[in-house]
Amino acid sequence: MLKILFLFLLTLTLNANTFSIASYNVENFFDLNNDNDEYSEFIPNTKSNWNQNTFNIKVNNLVKVLTDVNADIIALQEVENRELMQLLLKKLPNYHYYSFIKYPNSAIGVGFLSKIEIKENRHLDVKFTTKVYRPILETTFIYENIEFKVFNNHWPSKAVGESYRVKYAKDLQERITSLPKDYDYILLGDFNSDYNEMQTFKTNQKLNNTLGITGINHILNTVINDNFITYDDILKNEKRVHYNLWLDLPPNERFSSKFRNQNNTPDNILIPAALFDTKKISYVPNSFMVFKPEYLYENNIVKRWQMSEGRFNKTHIGGGYSDHLPIYAKFSVDEKDTTILKNQELKSEKKEEKATISDLYKKEKLSQDIILEKAVVIYKDEEKAIIKRPNDRAIFIYNNAKELKLGYSYNLQIKQIFNYYGLKEIKEFAILDEVEKVENYKSLFLNAENIDIFDFKYENEIITNIKGVVKNSKLYLDENKYIKIYSNKRNLLPKNGETITISTGHLGSYRGNMQIIIYSASDFKIGF
């Protein structure tokens, strides 16, 4: 018994210098008072079924999530008022502090629940002539006699163009620029912006009303020259840059919500160089996570608060949680918890370092050129190519591969890589040597019958021997199992109802879903 008590106390001691911060959009947390500013479906005791029973379910479900996340500081979005924050404080006795802000004529606001002392609160006014959104809540905390700030954001949704979110980013950047450069702060919340918004919004002319400039990427400087700030260079920039913690996760795991079964990252945690300097408070590397137990997320579905769609109104069913998942990260005041940044991630790479293709999948970008030796071209389509090394992974070259020849191996100097909606690509490279012709290059193909084609470790492989029936751009492997089939040449896609056998399919990924890409008619045949 004494041994167990000693181990428990030792664990407390080891963790005493570390704390966690979470962010959670709770999806429309309203009370039962009619204040004339709530959404119509939350007017109490009407046909929408927002009543004491459904309110109690919403509260209990929210308390369960917050209890299980158990972060020391939790930033909440979409809370109606201060009274609801006080209610949560009563139901969560481990939390002793809270803060909250919203505009008087706004339906919802943002707040913090905290186990850590709150020193003071202020807010940033972000106002528009004809629309009302939310202020940014700036709360100052004291931990182990160290002061730091957390900025809780809930930016306008994509019902409006990017210029609205750029306005939020500019006001926020102006405020944090006024702080000393070594001051510790964290930007988090529902930014209604993907971590790679510079990619995702460009195809939507309604959103892209800023000539390609995004608030989260270009104003808050999570990218420089459209390359993400990473562990390798965050301490090397003179500008006020930020690292987006989504980069800690593999691309297919980057989501806190789903839309049409595609990954989205509206919720973000951004941190400055000051949280990497191993002074005062620092980020604990690779501690960023999405909280997604089965009761919140199962079978690729986020279990949001349930509403039935009636002809004239929505009705509360009385189940579910939120259309967002909580995200969280750990921070420490103990230098030994964060020295990995200096000892590993921030060490200077040797120029033209030799590497494997598998190594490229572990990086978001390259800070120095690397050499790939004896990379075999296993597929070629005009300017595109897929290369692979024996006993290694495959990777896609989207452009400028015209000089590469199918079935030949090369020594390549890789200058830059890129994630296209999650798919790893070589962006820039140079041919150093043409090594040899590889007669059996097709032996590097993977037989689809021997692998799980939905496993992301096989992305960019060329797969063969996969059969199915085409229905609405999906290849049905059986009645219930299918994978999307894609080609940028629409007339190349097989017709609905056709059975096909794919002999050379590019196994790719797009926003969290695996798909098979075909480039030419020779990639498949009709029939089994």
Protein Blocks (a to p, Z undefined) as FASTA:
>chain_A
ZZmmmmmmmmmmmmmmgccdddddeehpadfbdehlacfklcghianopafklmmmmmmm
mmmmmmmnopabdcdehifblmlmmmmmmmmmmbcbdcddddfkbfbdcddddfbdcfbd
cddddddfkbccdddddddddeehiacdddddddddfkbcfklmmmmmmmmmmmmmmpcf
kbccddedjehpafklmmmmmmpmklmmngopafklmmnopaghhiacdfklmmmpfbdc
dddfklmpcfklgcfbdeehiacdfbccdddfklmnopajaddehkaccdddfklogghi
acdddddddfkbccdehgajbfcdcddddddfbfklmmmmmmmmmpccdehiacdfklmm
mpfbdfbdcddehiacfbdehjbccdddehiacdddfbhplmpcghiacddddfbdcdee
hiacdfbdcdfbdfbdcfklmmmpccfklpcfkbmklgoiacehiacddeehiacfblml
ccddddfblklpccehiacddfbdcdddeehiacdddfbfklpcedZZ
